[in-house]
Amino acid sequence: MKRVLLLLTALLAFICSASATDIRSVNTEVWLYRNGNALVYQRWDVTVTQGTEWYIPIENLGKRSIRDLRVFENDRRFEDDGRSWDSNRTLEQKKYRCGIVEKANGVELCWGQGDYGDHVYEILYIIDNLVQRMDDESNDGFNWCFVNEDLPSAPDSVSLVFMNKVDSSQVWVAGEDGNMGVWVFGCEADYRIEDGDVIIESTEPLLAEDRLSVMMRFDRGLFNPSATDDRSFAQMMDEAFKDSDYYLDDDYDGQDTERKVRRFVGWLVAIVIGIPLLIFVLPALIEMWFRRLTGRRYDEKVFGRKVIDGWYRTVPLDGRLDAAYSLLSTGDHLSWDFKLFPQLIGAYFLRWVQKGLVSAEPDPIKEGRINLQFPSAYPPDGQFTDPMERSLYTCARSAAGKNLLLETDEFNKWSENNYERVLGWKDYAKTSGAEVWNSISEEERCHTAEFRNFLDNFTLSDERSVPEVGIWQEYLVFAQLFGIAEKVSKSFEKLYPNIYADYAAQSHMTDAAASYELMRSVGKSSSRFVDAANNKKAEKEAEGRGGSSSGSRSRYYGGGGHSSRSGGGGYSGGGRGGGSR
């Protein structure tokens, strides 16, 4: 009997461990030809647990096109349905078949997943006009995404190799005196030029918002592309380098003259008008107080009105904190990012404690400071309401180290070392949240501001009702986002002390005092966490202005090095999502 129980336990553990789609690796080879076309080979090592087909969105094609999809597994070639792929078929009907779906903004590469379990899919397809003639006299190039963000499971590893199929006598040499350059964006990776091939390898597992995109430049004459990009390479570089950690260098070739002029003019303007701008500080303060006193704080283009003074008693936006943050940071003139973003981080922390995804442990050294203890098992994705929350939890758990205890100083240090990712979360949350609030009416958007009014004035409501503990938990999570959690919490305890005691107990806190301490602590910790990232960014920018190191010059000229997780804008191809469906 004991042996049977052990076997059943092992079987259950195996089933649970395989309960979600898993992508172990995505390995890519790209063969580049003289006419600018590319043959792409990808090897997907995955575990399939749901859906009937695997798909890869490839969007923003412009003058490019995708064709000739071929899929293999265990040396068996899948039957090609061409561009008439039918997704409304069963798992068995799609087995060993593949095809392309035309979309308004690109295509989807699709194939039948086959039986649930482990698979190694090998796919090939052609990108017409990947390398394009730039709108200048010296360069050809591209900026393309090869591995999408928001896959059903972030890959444990990715690699990408570019091979020269133009001319066997032609050798790619990167760097300042070379004939080409390469830059990598979207994930943590190292890259190098080896025997003329470009080799890119991830250095740590990807997160949900990570992608793998690559920008390459070639001297005019190496290729003979038939398509022309409407941008100069300098313009493409400007888009890609924005918010990245690639340093601009004044010694770049003549096509960078325009950038140098803009930089000089920028400094000149800053010097000439910097001091007079101080005159406008007072009017700005007056405007702020005017908005606060009159309530005319909202953007009419977002909410449909400037004053929102009603009350709304239901948690808005299906509980999506990223959507509330994105909506307020866009449409509320008094919700400033330097305060709202740390409050968003603190709201996630509070939600985790309430759900039992982490436990709040008093710091043994510093009174009033709370550390977060993570459980040994990673929670299922269903516990997270939005992609930003999942990404933050994964990083915080990783920063906690082997003992899974996240101390404030430890997290601040992690923030300094990963400041680009931390500050990149702001844009990530705004983008993912905007998808939610852009899909609803102006009246529904107003509910977020009305809900804040309701919480802020809870004791004044004649129509208030006693919420259930589960609802009250979400009330306080949103109050943390709004920066009023402790005030709202004390109001509720004063009115309903017994129910508040139940809330504290069910939210994994001992009593009211512990809950107040937790809210104060996560608020302060989140602010310091974001401050650490901002300070590190300022330090790096100061180093960049003081003169690039030889390493940064090499990276600027595309000679290899480490990727930039942030930046890389203006890319073609790729998209969001993919995987099982």
C-alpha positions in Angstrom: 0.0 0.0 0.0 2.8 2.4 0.9 4.5 1.7 -2.5 1.2 2.5 -4.3 0.8 5.8 -2.5 4.4 6.7 -3.4 3.7 5.9 -7.1 0.5 7.9 -7.1 2.3 10.9 -5.5 5.0 10.8 -8.1 2.4 10.5 -10.9 0.5 13.5 -9.5 3.7 15.5 -9.2 4.5 14.7 -12.9 1.0 15.7 -14.1 1.3 19.0 -12.2 4.7 19.7 -13.5 3.4 19.2 -17.1 0.3 21.3 -16.6 1.4 24.2 -18.7 3.0 24.7 -22.1 6.7 24.9 -21.8 9.3 26.3 -24.3 12.7 25.0 -23.5 14.6 26.6 -26.4 14.2 28.3 -29.7 17.3 28.0 -31.9 17.4 30.0 -35.2 19.6 30.1 -38.3 19.3 32.8 -40.9 21.0 32.4 -44.3 21.3 35.8 -46.1 21.5 35.9 -49.9 22.7 38.6 -52.3 19.2 39.8 -53.3 18.4 40.5 -49.7 16.2 37.4 -49.1 16.7 35.2 -46.1 16.1 31.5 -45.5 15.1 31.1 -41.8 15.4 27.7 -40.0 14.0 27.4 -36.4 14.1 24.5 -34.0 11.4 24.7 -31.3 11.9 22.4 -28.3 8.5 22.4 -26.5 6.0 20.6 -24.3 2.4 20.9 -25.6 -0.5 20.5 -23.1 -3.4 22.3 -24.8 -4.8 23.6 -28.1 -4.7 22.0 -31.5 -2.1 24.0 -33.4 1.1 26.0 -32.9 1.3 29.4 -34.5 3.8 32.3 -34.9 2.6 35.8 -35.7 4.9 37.8 -38.0 3.6 41.4 -38.4 4.6 44.8 -39.8 6.0 43.4 -43.0 6.1 46.5 -45.1 7.8 45.7 -48.4 8.7 42.2 -47.1 6.7 38.9 -47.5 6.8 35.4 -46.0 6.5 32.3 -48.1 7.4 28.6 -48.5 6.7 27.3 -45.0 8.0 23.8 -44.3 7.7 22.0 -41.0 9.4 18.7 -39.9 9.3 16.5 -36.9 11.4 13.4 -36.5 12.4 13.8 -40.2 8.8 13.7 -41.3 7.7 16.6 -43.5 4.3 18.0 -42.7 1.7 18.3 -45.5 1.5 21.9 -46.8 -1.9 23.5 -46.9 -0.4 26.6 -48.5 -2.1 29.9 -47.6 -5.5 28.2 -47.0 -4.8 27.0 -43.4 -8.1 26.2 -41.6 -7.8 26.7 -37.8 -11.3 25.3 -37.2 -10.2 21.7 -37.3 -9.5 19.1 -34.6 -6.2 18.1 -33.2 -6.2 14.9 -35.3 -7.2 16.7 -38.5 -4.3 19.2 -38.2 -1.7 16.6 -37.3 1.3 16.6 -39.6 -0.1 19.6 -41.6 1.1 23.2 -41.9 0.1 26.4 -43.6 0.0 30.2 -43.6 -2.8 32.5 -42.5 -3.0 35.9 -44.1 -3.7 38.7 -41.6 -4.4 42.4 -42.1 -1.0 43.3 -40.6 1.1 40.3 -41.6 0.8 36.5 -41.5 0.7 33.6 -39.0 2.8 30.5 -39.6 0.7 27.5 -38.4 1.1 23.8 -37.9 -0.6 20.9 -36.1 0.8 20.2 -32.7 0.1 16.5 -32.7 -0.3 14.6 -29.5 0.2 16.4 -26.2 3.6 16.0 -24.7 7.2 16.8 -25.8 8.0 17.9 -29.3 10.9 19.2 -31.4 9.5 21.1 -34.4 11.8 22.2 -37.2 10.5 24.9 -39.5 11.9 26.7 -42.5 10.5 29.7 -44.4 11.7 32.5 -46.6 11.6 36.2 -45.9 11.7 38.2 -49.2 13.6 41.5 -48.9 14.8 41.1 -45.4 17.9 43.1 -46.2 16.9 46.4 -47.8 18.6 49.3 -49.4 18.6 52.2 -46.9 17.6 55.7 -48.1 21.2 56.9 -48.0 24.3 56.4 -50.1 26.3 54.0 -47.9 24.2 51.3 -46.2 21.9 48.3 -46.5 20.2 46.8 -43.5 17.3 45.7 -41.4 15.8 45.6 -37.9 13.8 42.4 -37.4 12.2 40.5 -34.5 12.9 36.7 -34.6 11.4 35.6 -31.3 8.2 37.1 -30.1 7.3 38.5 -26.7 4.3 37.2 -24.7 4.7 33.5 -25.8 2.6 31.1 -23.7 5.8 30.2 -21.8 9.0 32.4 -22.0 11.8 30.3 -23.6 14.5 29.1 -21.2 17.1 29.9 -23.9 17.3 31.3 -27.4 20.1 31.4 -30.0 20.4 33.0 -33.4 23.1 32.5 -36.1 23.4 34.6 -39.3 25.3 33.0 -42.1 26.7 34.7 -45.2 25.4 33.1 -48.4 26.2 36.0 -50.6 29.8 35.2 -51.6 32.2 32.7 -50.2 35.1 35.1 -50.6 33.2 37.9 -48.8 33.9 38.0 -45.1 31.8 40.0 -42.6 34.0 42.2 -40.4 32.1 44.2 -37.7 33.2 47.3 -35.8 34.4 50.8 -36.6 36.7 49.7 -39.5 34.5 46.8 -40.6 32.0 46.4 -43.4 29.0 45.6 -41.2 27.5 45.9 -37.7 25.1 44.1 -35.5 23.0 45.1 -32.5 20.8 42.9 -30.3 17.7 43.9 -28.4 14.9 42.6 -26.1 16.6 40.0 -23.9 19.8 39.2 -22.0 22.2 37.9 -24.6 25.8 37.9 -25.7 26.8 38.2 -29.4 30.0 38.0 -31.5 31.3 37.7 -35.0 33.1 34.4 -35.5 34.6 33.2 -38.9 32.3 35.7 -40.6 29.1 34.4 -38.9 27.1 36.3 -36.4 26.4 34.2 -33.3 23.8 35.4 -30.6 23.1 33.4 -27.4 20.9 34.2 -24.5 22.6 34.4 -21.1 19.6 33.9 -18.9 16.0 32.6 -19.3 13.6 35.0 -21.0 10.7 36.7 -19.3 7.2 37.1 -20.7 7.9 40.6 -22.1 11.3 39.6 -23.6 11.8 39.2 -27.3 14.8 38.7 -29.6 15.3 41.3 -32.3 18.4 42.2 -34.3 19.5 45.3 -36.3 22.2 44.8 -38.9 24.0 47.2 -41.1 26.0 46.4 -44.3 28.2 48.5 -46.5 26.6 49.3 -49.8 27.7 46.7 -52.4 27.8 43.6 -50.2 24.2 43.0 -51.2 22.0 43.8 -54.2 18.6 44.3 -52.6 15.6 44.9 -54.7 13.6 46.8 -52.0 14.4 50.1 -50.4 13.7 51.2 -46.8 12.3 54.7 -46.6 14.6 55.6 -43.8 18.3 56.2 -43.7 20.3 53.9 -41.5 20.9 56.8 -39.1 17.2 57.2 -38.7 16.8 53.4 -38.2 19.5 53.6 -35.6 17.9 56.6 -33.8 14.7 54.6 -33.4 16.4 51.4 -32.2 18.8 53.2 -29.8 16.1 55.2 -28.1 15.9 54.0 -24.4 18.6 51.4 -25.1 22.0 51.2 -23.4 23.9 51.5 -26.7 26.0 54.6 -26.5 26.1 57.2 -29.3 29.7 58.2 -30.2 30.8 61.5 -31.9 33.4 59.7 -34.0 30.9 57.8 -36.1 31.2 58.4 -39.9 29.9 61.4 -41.9 26.2 60.2 -42.0 26.0 61.0 -38.2 26.6 64.8 -38.9 22.9 65.5 -38.5 22.8 63.9 -35.1 25.9 65.9 -34.0 24.3 69.1 -35.1 21.0 68.3 -33.3 23.0 67.4 -30.1 24.9 70.7 -30.3 21.7 72.7 -30.8 20.1 70.9 -28.0 22.8 71.8 -25.5 22.8 75.4 -26.8 19.1 75.7 -26.4 19.3 74.2 -22.9 21.9 76.8 -21.9 20.1 79.8 -23.5 16.6 79.1 -22.2 17.3 76.9 -19.1 17.4 79.7 -16.6 14.3 81.6 -18.0 12.4 78.3 -17.8 12.5 78.7 -14.0 10.0 81.5 -14.4 7.4 78.9 -15.5 7.7 76.8 -12.3 5.4 79.1 -10.4 2.7 79.0 -13.0 2.9 75.3 -13.1 2.4 75.1 -9.4 -0.5 77.4 -9.7 -2.0 75.2 -12.4 -1.6 72.1 -10.2 -3.4 73.7 -7.3 -6.1 75.0 -9.6 -6.7 71.5 -10.9 -6.7 70.1 -7.4 -9.2 72.7 -6.0 -11.6 72.7 -9.0 -11.3 69.0 -9.8 -10.5 69.8 -13.5 -7.8 67.2 -13.5 -8.8 64.8 -16.2 -8.1 64.7 -19.9 -11.3 65.1 -21.8 -9.9 63.1 -24.7 -9.5 60.1 -22.5 -12.5 60.3 -20.0 -14.9 62.5 -22.0 -14.9 65.1 -19.2 -12.5 67.1 -17.1 -14.3 66.7 -13.7 -15.2 63.3 -12.4 -16.8 63.6 -9.0 -19.1 60.6 -8.9 -18.7 57.3 -6.9 -18.3 53.8 -8.1 -18.3 50.8 -5.7 -17.1 47.9 -7.9 -13.4 47.2 -8.6 -12.9 48.5 -12.1 -11.1 47.1 -15.2 -11.6 43.5 -14.0 -9.0 44.0 -11.4 -6.2 44.8 -13.9 -3.7 47.0 -12.0 -1.7 47.7 -15.2 -4.8 49.0 -16.9 -5.6 51.4 -14.0 -2.0 52.6 -13.9 -2.0 53.1 -17.7 -5.3 54.9 -17.7 -4.4 57.3 -14.8 -0.9 58.0 -16.0 -2.3 58.9 -19.5 -5.5 60.8 -18.5 -5.1 62.2 -15.0 -3.0 65.4 -14.9 -2.3 64.9 -11.1 -1.2 61.3 -11.3 2.6 61.6 -11.8 4.7 58.7 -12.8 7.3 59.3 -10.2 4.7 58.5 -7.6 2.2 56.3 -9.5 4.7 53.7 -10.8 6.2 52.8 -7.3 2.6 52.7 -6.0 1.8 50.1 -8.8 4.8 48.0 -7.6 3.5 48.2 -4.0 0.0 47.2 -5.0 1.3 44.0 -6.5 3.3 43.3 -3.4 0.2 43.8 -1.2 -1.9 41.5 -3.5 0.7 38.7 -3.2 0.7 38.8 0.6 -3.1 38.8 0.6 -3.2 35.8 -1.8 -0.5 33.9 0.1 1.8 34.0 -2.9 4.4 35.5 -0.5 4.5 35.8 3.2 5.4 39.1 5.0 8.3 38.6 7.4 9.4 41.4 9.8 13.0 42.3 9.3 15.0 41.1 12.3 17.4 44.0 12.1 15.4 47.1 11.1 12.1 47.7 12.9 9.2 48.5 10.6 10.7 46.9 7.6 9.1 43.9 5.9 10.8 41.2 3.9 9.0 38.9 1.5 9.3 35.1 1.8 8.6 33.2 -1.5 7.3 29.6 -1.4 9.4 26.9 -3.0 6.8 26.2 -5.7 6.2 28.7 -8.4 2.4 29.6 -8.5 0.4 28.8 -11.7 -0.1 31.6 -14.2 -3.8 31.8 -13.3 -2.8 33.6 -10.1 -1.7 36.7 -12.0 -4.1 39.1 -13.5 -1.8 40.7 -16.0 1.6 40.2 -17.7 3.3 42.9 -15.7 2.4 41.2 -12.5 3.8 37.9 -13.7 7.0 39.5 -14.9 7.5 41.4 -11.6 6.9 38.2 -9.5 9.4 36.2 -11.6 12.1 38.8 -11.2 11.4 39.4 -7.5 11.6 35.7 -6.8 14.8 35.4 -8.7 16.3 38.4 -6.8 15.4 36.6 -3.5 18.2 34.1 -4.1 18.5 30.6 -2.8 16.7 31.2 0.4 13.8 32.8 -1.4 13.7 35.6 1.1 13.6 39.0 -0.6 15.1 41.7 1.6 14.7 45.3 0.8 18.4 46.0 0.3 18.7 42.9 -1.8 15.9 44.0 -4.1 17.4 47.5 -4.4 20.7 46.0 -5.5 18.9 43.9 -8.0 17.1 47.0 -9.3 20.5 48.8 -9.8 21.9 45.8 -11.8 18.7 45.5 -13.9 17.6 49.2 -14.0 16.7 49.0 -17.7 14.2 46.2 -17.1 12.8 48.0 -14.0 12.2 51.3 -15.8 11.1 49.4 -18.9 8.2 48.0 -16.9 6.6 51.5 -17.0 6.2 51.4 -20.7 5.3 47.7 -20.6 2.5 48.3 -18.1 1.2 51.3 -20.0 1.1 49.3 -23.2 -0.5 46.2 -21.8 -2.9 48.3 -19.7 -3.9 50.5 -22.7 -5.1 47.5 -24.6 -7.7 47.1 -21.8 -9.0 50.6 -21.4 -8.9 51.4 -25.1 -11.5 48.7 -25.6 -14.1 50.3 -23.2 -16.2 53.4 -23.3 -15.4 56.7 -21.8 -18.1 56.1 -19.2 -16.4 52.9 -18.1 -13.1 54.6 -18.0 -14.6 57.1 -15.6 -15.4 54.3 -13.2 -11.7 54.1 -12.2 -11.6 57.7 -11.0 -15.0 57.3 -9.4 -13.8 54.2 -7.6 -10.9 56.2 -6.2 -13.4 58.8 -5.1 -15.4 56.2 -3.3 -12.4 54.7 -1.4 -11.0 58.2 -0.6 -14.3 59.2 1.0 -15.5 55.9 2.3 -16.5 57.2 5.7 -18.7 59.9 4.1 -20.8 57.5 2.1 -24.4 57.2 3.2 -24.9 54.2 0.9 -21.8 52.2 1.8 -22.3 48.5 2.5 -20.0 46.0 4.2 -18.0 44.3 1.6 -17.0 40.7 1.7 -13.4 40.1 2.8 -12.3 39.0 -0.7 -13.7 42.2 -2.2 -12.1 44.3 0.6 -8.8 42.7 -0.3 -9.0 44.1 -3.8 -10.3 47.4 -2.4 -7.0 47.8 -0.5 -4.9 46.6 -3.4 -6.3 49.4 -5.5 -6.0 51.9 -2.6 -2.3 51.0 -2.5 -2.1 51.9 -6.2 -3.9 55.2 -5.5 -1.6 56.0 -2.6 -4.3 56.0 0.0 -4.2 52.4 1.3 -3.4 53.2 5.0 -6.0 56.0 5.1 -8.7 53.7 3.7 -7.6 50.8 5.8 -8.0 52.8 9.0 -11.4 54.1 8.0 -12.6 50.6 7.4 -11.2 49.3 10.7 -12.9 52.2 12.6 -16.3 51.4 11.1 -16.1 47.6 11.1 -13.4 46.5 13.6 -14.5 42.8 13.7 -14.7 42.5 9.9 -11.3 44.2 9.6 -9.8 41.6 12.0 -11.2 38.9 9.7 -9.6 40.6 6.7 -6.2 40.8 8.4 -6.4 37.1 9.4 -7.5 35.9 5.9 -4.9 38.1 4.3 -2.1 36.4 6.2 -1.5 39.3 8.6 -1.8 38.9 12.4 -3.8 42.1 13.2 -4.7 45.6 12.1 -1.3 47.0 13.3 0.5 44.4 11.1 -1.5 45.4 8.1 -0.8 49.1 8.5 2.9 48.3 8.9 2.8 46.1 5.8 1.2 48.9 3.7 3.7 51.5 4.9 6.6 49.1 4.3 5.7 48.1 0.7 5.1 51.7 -0.1 8.6 52.8 1.1 10.3 49.7 -0.4 8.7 50.2 -3.8 9.8 53.9 -3.9 13.4 52.9 -2.9 13.3 50.1 -5.5 12.4 52.5 -8.3 14.7 55.2 -7.0 17.6 52.7 -7.2 16.9 52.1 -10.9 16.5 55.8 -11.7 19.8 56.6 -9.9 21.6 53.9 -11.8 20.2 55.1 -15.1 21.4 58.7 -14.3 24.8 57.4 -13.4 25.1 55.5 -16.7 23.9 58.5 -18.7 26.6 60.7 -16.9 29.2 58.1 -17.9 28.0 58.2 -21.5 28.2 62.0 -21.6 31.7 61.9 -20.1 33.0 59.7 -23.0 32.3 56.1 -24.0 34.7 53.4 -22.9 36.3 51.1 -25.5 33.7 48.5 -24.7 30.8 50.9 -25.4 32.4 52.1 -28.6 32.7 48.6 -29.8 29.0 48.0 -29.0 28.1 51.3 -30.7 29.9 50.3 -33.9 28.2 46.9 -33.8 31.2 44.9 -33.0 29.7 42.5 -30.6 29.2 42.4 -26.8 26.1 42.2 -24.7 22.6 42.9 -25.8 20.4 45.8 -24.7 17.2 44.5 -23.1 15.5 47.8 -23.7 15.2 49.8 -26.9 15.2 48.2 -30.3 12.1 50.2 -31.5 11.1 50.4 -35.2 11.6 46.7 -35.8 9.7 44.7 -38.5 8.5 41.1 -38.2 7.7 39.5 -35.0 4.7 40.5 -33.0 3.1 39.5 -29.7 2.2 36.0 -28.7 2.1 32.8 -30.6 2.5 29.2 -29.4 -0.4 26.9 -28.6 -4.0 27.7 -29.3 
